[in-house]
Amino acid sequence: MNEQLSIQELLFQSIKGRLAPNISFVHELSELLGISYDSAYRRIRGEKELSLEELKTICVYYKVSVDTLFNTQSNHVVFNAMAIGEGGFDIEKWLQSLLGAIKQIHAAREREIIYAAKDIPVFYFFEFPEIAAFKIYFWNKTLIPASGYENKMITLDAPENLYEIGQQLLSYYIKIPTIEIWSEETISSILRQIEYCYLSGFFRNTDDVFRLCDVLEAWLDHVKLQAECGVQFRHGSPSQGIENSYKLFNNEVLVSDNTILVNMDGHKVSYNTYNVINQLITTNPAFCDQIEKSFRNLMQKSTMISGTSAKERHRFFNILHEKVKLLRTRIERTM
């Protein structure tokens, strides 16, 4: 009995720690289980044991791993999959799911994001509408065969509803203390995608390729300025924020995937990317601790290029600018 009650209390503590301050857990629990407020209070206080069906309902709704809850020692890790193209899960629903997650992180009292960026962090795609339009086209073209993009050409006008969600994503992301780990290849993926689409004849207007190059260079200048100031802020806005809340590292060889680790009020969540942008998400403590340990080790083997590291920062961003210029040159030679 005591062991069961302690597990029940652990479950509710875990859930309450992730809820926004304005959310009533008692109200949510009573609605979810179809019980009165009094019955909900009795379960939260441990006076009434949860049934197996109630436990299942709660764990599914709040995405709590049962393995984590019972602290089972196992090599098996439970993930929640967020996969575009599966069961009608489209780009808009994917962005809405990310928005819900980033709002939850932002609402935490203590919060931090560590982002190992093999590619440009997804939030930055919405800094400029041209980049958002291109990425939304590319995702639909390559990830969702039945999206209606089979014969569609690229224009740099982002769908208004998706761009608005992306703008909200970015506005929350830049307010959260963040560590990003980049390499010289972080920008290579989008450059390859632009070149592929150009050579395949997907651009309605050839000049849009050069417009994208211009925008990417402006975006690189903006990130460089963020690194110099140690804060994240919107392009064209004042560099205001919490001092040293943005740290940028350059790793020369070891950033091999896109992985995000979130720390919020003592709880950790790991987002692991597969198939371009799909996510495997887990709160398994052992797995998240392993990811964090790997990230801390990666940072030790990296060069911090934010803050006062002006020389290393200039060198790094000059290399990325040169990659954009080389793409521009290759395309000009085909014309």
C-alpha positions in Angstrom: 0.0 0.0 0.0 2.7 2.5 1.0 4.8 1.7 -2.0 1.8 2.2 -4.3 0.9 5.5 -2.7 4.4 6.8 -3.0 4.3 5.9 -6.8 1.0 7.7 -7.1 2.4 10.7 -5.4 5.4 10.6 -7.6 3.2 10.5 -10.7 1.2 13.6 -9.6 4.3 15.5 -8.5 5.8 14.9 -12.0 2.6 16.1 -13.7 2.1 19.2 -11.5 5.7 20.2 -12.1 5.1 20.4 -15.8 1.8 22.3 -15.7 1.7 26.1 -16.3 1.0 28.1 -13.1 -2.5 29.1 -14.3 -3.7 25.5 -14.9 -5.7 23.8 -12.1 -4.5 20.2 -11.8 -7.6 19.3 -9.8 -9.9 20.6 -12.5 -7.9 18.8 -15.3 -7.9 15.5 -13.4 -11.6 15.6 -12.6 -12.4 16.3 -16.3 -10.0 13.6 -17.5 -11.3 10.9 -15.2 -14.9 12.0 -15.1 -14.9 12.3 -11.3 -15.8 15.0 -8.8 -13.3 17.6 -7.4 -13.5 15.8 -4.1 -12.6 12.5 -5.7 -9.7 14.1 -7.6 -8.4 15.7 -4.4 -8.5 12.3 -2.6 -6.4 10.7 -5.4 -3.9 13.6 -5.4 -3.5 13.3 -1.6 -3.0 9.6 -1.8 -6.2 8.7 0.1 -7.7 6.9 -2.9 -5.6 4.5 -5.1 -5.8 4.9 -8.8 -7.3 2.0 -10.8 -5.2 0.5 -13.6 -7.6 2.2 -16.1 -7.2 5.6 -14.4 -3.4 5.1 -14.4 -3.4 4.3 -18.1 -5.6 7.3 -18.9 -3.4 9.7 -17.0 -0.1 8.3 -18.4 -1.4 8.5 -21.9 -2.8 12.0 -21.6 0.2 13.5 -19.9 2.7 11.4 -21.8 4.3 9.8 -18.7 6.4 6.7 -19.2 5.3 3.8 -17.0 8.9 2.5 -16.9 10.0 5.9 -15.6 7.1 5.9 -13.1 8.0 2.5 -11.6 11.8 3.2 -11.9 12.3 -0.1 -13.6 15.9 -0.9 -14.4 15.8 -1.7 -18.1 17.5 -1.0 -21.4 14.1 -0.4 -22.9 13.2 3.2 -23.3 9.6 4.4 -24.1 9.4 7.2 -26.7 6.5 9.2 -28.0 6.7 9.5 -31.8 5.8 12.8 -33.6 6.0 11.7 -37.3 4.7 13.7 -40.2 2.7 11.8 -42.7 1.5 9.2 -40.2 -2.2 9.0 -39.5 -2.9 12.4 -41.0 -0.2 14.2 -39.0 0.7 17.1 -41.2 3.0 20.1 -41.0 0.5 22.2 -39.2 -0.2 19.6 -36.6 3.5 19.1 -36.2 4.1 22.8 -35.6 1.2 23.0 -33.2 2.7 20.1 -31.2 6.0 21.9 -31.1 4.3 25.1 -30.0 2.5 23.3 -27.2 5.9 21.9 -26.0 7.7 25.3 -26.2 4.9 27.0 -24.3 5.3 24.4 -21.5 9.0 25.0 -21.4 8.6 28.7 -21.3 6.1 28.5 -18.4 8.7 26.6 -16.2 10.4 28.6 -13.5 13.8 27.1 -14.2 14.3 26.2 -17.8 17.1 25.5 -20.3 17.4 24.1 -23.9 20.5 22.4 -25.2 20.4 22.0 -29.0 22.9 19.9 -30.9 22.3 21.3 -34.4 23.4 19.2 -37.3 21.1 21.4 -39.3 19.7 24.9 -38.7 17.6 24.8 -35.6 14.0 24.5 -36.8 12.8 27.6 -34.9 15.1 29.9 -36.9 13.3 28.9 -40.2 10.6 31.4 -39.2 12.9 34.4 -38.7 12.5 35.1 -42.4 9.3 34.3 -44.4 11.5 33.2 -47.4 13.3 30.5 -45.4 10.0 29.4 -43.9 8.4 29.2 -47.4 11.2 27.1 -48.8 11.4 24.7 -45.9 7.6 24.2 -45.8 7.7 23.4 -49.5 10.6 21.0 -49.1 9.0 19.2 -46.2 5.7 18.7 -48.0 7.5 17.7 -51.2 9.8 15.1 -49.6 7.9 13.9 -46.5 4.3 13.8 -47.4 3.6 12.1 -50.8 -0.1 12.9 -50.8 0.4 16.6 -49.8 -0.6 17.9 -53.2 3.0 19.2 -53.8 3.9 16.7 -56.5 3.6 19.2 -59.3 3.8 22.4 -57.3 6.6 25.0 -57.9 8.5 26.9 -55.3 7.5 30.4 -54.4 8.8 32.3 -51.4 5.4 33.0 -50.0 4.9 31.0 -46.8 1.4 29.7 -46.0 0.0 32.4 -43.7 -1.3 29.9 -41.1 1.9 27.9 -40.8 4.1 31.0 -40.8 2.0 32.5 -37.9 2.5 29.3 -35.9 6.2 29.4 -36.6 6.4 33.0 -35.5 4.9 32.0 -32.2 7.4 29.2 -31.9 10.3 31.6 -32.5 9.0 34.2 -30.0 8.9 31.6 -27.2 12.2 30.0 -28.2 14.3 33.2 -28.0 13.0 33.8 -24.4 14.4 30.6 -23.1 18.0 30.2 -21.9 19.6 28.2 -24.7 22.9 26.5 -25.5 23.4 25.6 -29.2 26.2 23.4 -30.5 26.9 24.0 -34.2 29.5 22.8 -36.7 30.6 24.1 -40.0 28.1 21.7 -41.6 25.1 23.1 -39.8 24.1 25.2 -42.8 25.1 22.6 -45.4 21.8 20.8 -45.4 19.6 23.7 -46.5 22.2 24.7 -49.1 22.1 21.2 -50.6 18.3 21.3 -50.5 18.2 24.7 -52.3 20.7 23.4 -55.0 18.8 20.2 -55.5 15.5 22.1 -56.0 17.2 24.5 -58.4 18.7 21.7 -60.5 15.4 19.8 -60.5 13.6 22.9 -61.9 11.3 23.3 -58.9 11.8 27.1 -58.6 9.1 29.1 -60.5 11.4 32.1 -60.5 15.2 31.6 -60.8 15.9 34.8 -59.0 14.3 33.3 -55.9 17.4 31.1 -55.5 19.6 34.2 -55.1 17.0 35.8 -52.9 17.3 32.8 -50.6 21.1 33.2 -50.6 20.7 36.8 -49.6 18.3 36.0 -46.8 20.6 33.2 -45.5 23.5 35.6 -45.3 21.3 38.1 -43.4 20.3 35.3 -41.0 23.9 34.3 -40.4 24.7 37.9 -39.6 21.9 38.0 -37.1 22.9 34.8 -35.3 26.5 36.1 -35.2 25.1 39.3 -33.5 23.1 37.1 -31.0 26.3 35.2 -30.2 28.2 38.5 -29.7 25.5 39.9 -27.4 24.8 36.6 -25.6 21.1 36.9 -26.0 18.5 35.9 -28.6 16.2 38.5 -30.1 14.2 39.0 -33.3 15.9 40.2 -36.4 15.8 44.0 -36.6 14.8 44.3 -32.9 17.0 45.7 -30.1 19.4 43.1 -28.5 17.5 42.9 -25.3 17.3 39.9 -23.0 18.9 38.1 -20.0 22.7 38.5 -20.1 24.5 35.3 -21.2 21.2 33.5 -21.8 22.4 32.4 -25.3 25.6 30.4 -25.7 26.9 29.2 -29.0 29.6 26.5 -29.4 31.4 25.3 -32.5 32.4 21.7 -32.7 34.5 20.7 -35.6 33.6 17.0 -35.9 31.1 15.5 -33.5 27.7 17.1 -34.2 26.2 14.1 -36.1 22.4 14.6 -35.4 19.7 17.0 -34.3 19.0 16.4 -30.6 17.4 18.7 -28.1 17.5 18.3 -24.3 15.2 20.3 -22.2 15.6 20.9 -18.5 12.5 22.4 -16.8 12.0 22.6 -13.0 14.1 19.5 -12.4 12.4 17.4 -15.2 14.2 16.5 -18.4 12.9 15.8 -21.9 14.9 14.5 -24.9 13.8 15.2 -28.5 15.6 13.0 -30.9 15.3 13.7 -34.7 14.8 11.0 -37.3 13.7 11.1 -41.0 14.6 14.8 -41.4 12.3 16.4 -38.8 10.3 13.7 -37.1 10.8 13.4 -33.3 11.2 10.6 -30.8 10.5 12.1 -27.4 11.2 10.7 -24.0 11.3 11.7 -20.3 13.2 8.6 -19.3 15.6 9.8 -16.6 18.4 7.5 -17.4 18.2 8.2 -21.2 18.0 12.0 -20.6 20.9 11.9 -18.1 22.9 10.1 -20.8 22.1 12.7 -23.4 23.0 15.5 -21.0 26.3 13.9 -20.1 27.0 13.5 -23.8 26.2 17.2 -24.4 28.4 18.4 -21.6 31.2 16.3 -22.9 30.6 17.7 -26.4 30.8 21.2 -25.1 34.1 20.5 -23.5 35.4 19.4 -26.8 34.0 22.5 -28.6 34.9 26.1 -28.8 32.6 28.7 -27.3 32.1 31.4 -30.0 29.6 33.6 -28.1 30.4 36.4 -25.7 34.0 37.6 -25.8 35.3 35.0 -28.3 35.4 37.5 -31.2 38.2 36.0 -33.2 36.8 32.5 -33.2 33.3 33.8 -33.9 34.4 35.8 -37.0 36.4 32.9 -38.3 33.4 30.5 -37.9 30.8 32.7 -39.5 33.1 33.7 -42.4 33.3 29.9 -43.2 29.5 29.7 -43.2 29.2 32.8 -45.4 31.7 31.3 -47.8 29.5 28.2 -48.2 26.6 30.4 -49.2 28.7 32.3 -51.7 30.0 29.0 -53.2 26.4 27.9 -53.8 25.6 31.2 -55.5 28.7 30.8 -57.7 27.8 27.2 -58.7 24.2 28.3 -59.7 25.5 31.3 -61.7 27.7 28.9 -63.7 24.8 26.8 -64.8 22.8 29.8 -66.2 
